Each structure stands twice: as structure tokens, then as C-alpha cells.
């Protein structure tokens, strides 16, 4: 595997920014953007707009950052990554294989992230390239659930497919893990059976 963390690159508008982590392994490229922060302590039934604003900060920003890296590579056909001293470390070419955009939140959004694309006020456009929104805690679980990075990347392919299937609406990310372990291509299984997975 090849891993680059906190590498700098130039956005389409010419402004320099930083990519939190990029991983390449066996024909799969993973872009990870991490966002620290927390949801309000008050109940969302008392302060709903406060929670929505926090969700925007926690989720929409890393999603936009992950999509921005992918858009830059797509536009130029390549992306030069540089270290903190602005010295080039690698030039990434447009990827012919699978790629996954991932937004990692430090706060636990386990019961929100699986259906975040259905929250209109957060404005995660479901028509654009899917972004796997996952909490740090769920990533720790994934490290125990999946036996190898290859299995994790295959899960991510199925997870992205499920993103566009209306009948797949899980209550938390762990249910996606379980559905994958039980049915493998669980999105296709739902479509073939004509069932709803909630």
C-alpha cells in the first residue's frame, strides 16, 4: 500500500491546501478527510437548527474537501502532492480503478451518517459521487470486522452502491457492516429480492 498524509496540493482555483490522507492499494484509491468537532449537548428537539448547523460543519466540510481532491485530479488528469516544505513527493495520475471519498468525523455520528444524504438541510447532494461518512469509532470497529484491506475496499464498493438504493436505509453504520458480511453485495441482494433493508 502507498499512503500519503498531510500532503499539500493546489486546488482548481490556484489556492494551496492540504489532503489529510490518501491511500492506494490493489487498484483502489481512498481519499480521507477528517473533521474534529462535536454536536451540541442539548437535545435536537429543543435546538434543531443548532444541531443542523453543527452537522454542516462536521459533515459537509470534509465531504467538500474529499470531492475537491477528486475534482482536481479529474480536471487536470494528475495531482502533484508536496510535503510541508513544498517539495514534490509524488504525482498522482487520474485513477483507472476504484476510488472512494471518505469523510471521517471525530464525533460519533453512528446513527446519523448512514442516511445523511436524506437530510435536505445538510445539503449532501446524493446525485454527486458518493462519500462514505464514518465516525472514528466506526473505523475502529471496521478494523476488527474486516480481515484485510482488500475486504474493506470491496465493502466500500458495495457501500457506495447502497448509497443510491432507496430501499437501503440503515439506522447505523454497523448495520452496513453486518449486511455486507451476510450478503456481500447487499445492495444488489435488496434489489433482486425487492425488499427494504432498514
N, C-alpha and C positions, 0 to 999 in steps of 0.2 A: 504494500500500500504506500501511496505517497500522500503526505499530509503537510499542508501549509497553514500556519496560524498567524493571525495579526499581520497579514501581508497587505501592503499598500498597492492601490491601483488608481487609474484615472477614469472617472465617470464620463459618460457621454457629453456632459456639459463642460468638461475640461477640469473639473474640480477633483482634487485628490481626496481619497477616502480609504477606509480600512476594511478588509474582509476578515471576519472573526476566524473562520476555519474553512478550508476546502480539502476534501478527501477524494482520492481516486483509487479505485480497486476493482479489478476484474470487469472492466467495461462499464463501470458505474462511477458517476461523479456526484458528490454530495456537497452542497453549499450550506453552511451553518451560520446563522446569525443569532447572537444571544442578547437578550434584553433583561436587565435586572429591574426590580420594582415590585410593588405589591398592590393588591386590591384593597379598598377601604375596609376597615374593621366593622363598619355599620352594615346592617342588612340591606341588600339591594331593593327590598320592598319599601324601605324608608328613604334611601337616597339612590334611586335608579340611575339618574344621569351621572352621578359621581362614579358609579361602577362602570358605566358605558365609557366615560372619558378615560378611566384607568385601563379598560380593555383596549382602547385605541392606542394608548401609549405602550402597553405591554405586548400587543399582538401586531397591530398594523405597521408599526415602525420596523421591526425585524423582518416582517413579510416583504415590505417595500425594499429593504436593503438586499434581501436574498434575490428578489426579482430584478433589482438593478444590476447585480453582477451578471446574471444570465442575459439580460438585455444588452449589456455592454459587449459580451462575447459574441452574441448573435449579430450585433450591428457591425463589429469590426472583423469578425472571423477569428479573433485572437484576443488575449488579455495578458499584458505584462504585469507580473507580480514583483514588487520590490520590498526590500527589508526596511527597517526603521531608519537606516542611513541612506535610503533612496537608491540602493544598489540593486539592479535587476537580479532576481533569483530564478525565475522561470517564465517562459512564455507559454501560456495555455492556449491551445488551438480549439476551435469550435469542436464540440464533442459529438462523435457519431453514435455513441452508445446512450445508455440511460443516464438521466440526471434527476436529482431530487433537490428541491429547495426546502430548507428546514429552518423554522423559527423556534428557538429554544427560549422558554421563559423560566426564570428562576422561581417565581411564584408558582404555586400549584394550581394549574388550570385544568386538572384532570377531567372534571365534569363539564367543562365548557369547550375546550379546544376541539373535540371531535365534531361539533356541529357549528363551529364559529362562522362558517360561510353562510349560515342561515340567519345570522344576526345582522339585519339591514343597517343598523346604526353604526356598527363597527366598520362596515364597508370593505369587507374582504371579497373582492369580485370573484365569484365562482367560475366565471367564464374564462378567466386568465389561467395561466399554468398553476396547477395545484401546489400549495405549500403545506408541508407537514408541520403543524403547530403542536409542539410537545413540551411538557414540563421537564425540568431537570430530574425530578423524582421518577417520572415515567421512563426516562432514558436509562436510569439506573436499573429499573425493572427489566427493560429491554436487554440489558447486558446479561441478565440471568436467564431470560426466556429464550433468546436466540443462541444457537450453538456456535455460530460462526458469522463473520461479517457478510459472507455471501448470502446466508439465510436472511439476515437483516435487510440487505439490499433487495432481495426478492420480495420480502414483506412490503418494502416501500413501494415497489411497483404495484402490488395489489392494493396498498393503502391509497395510492393516487387514483387508481381505477375506481375505488369505492367512493372517492370524493365526488364523482359525477353521477353516482347512482342514488336516486332519490329514496329508494327503499332501504338504504343502509344509513341508519341514524342511530349510532351508538350513544350510550349515556356516558361512557368514559373511554379513554384510550386503551385500557386493559381489555375491554371487550373486543376491540380490533385485534389485539394480540391473540386472544382466545379464538376468535373466528378464523384467523389465519391458521392457527395450529390445528384446528378441527377440520377446516375445509380447503386450506391452501388458497386457491383462487376464489375467495369467498364472495367477492363481488359478482363474478360470473355465476357462482352457485345460486346466489339470490335471484339473479335474472332468469336462469334456467328453470328454477323452481316456481318462479312467480310469487315469491314470499317477501315479507318485510322483515328486516333484521333491525330490531330496536332494543 
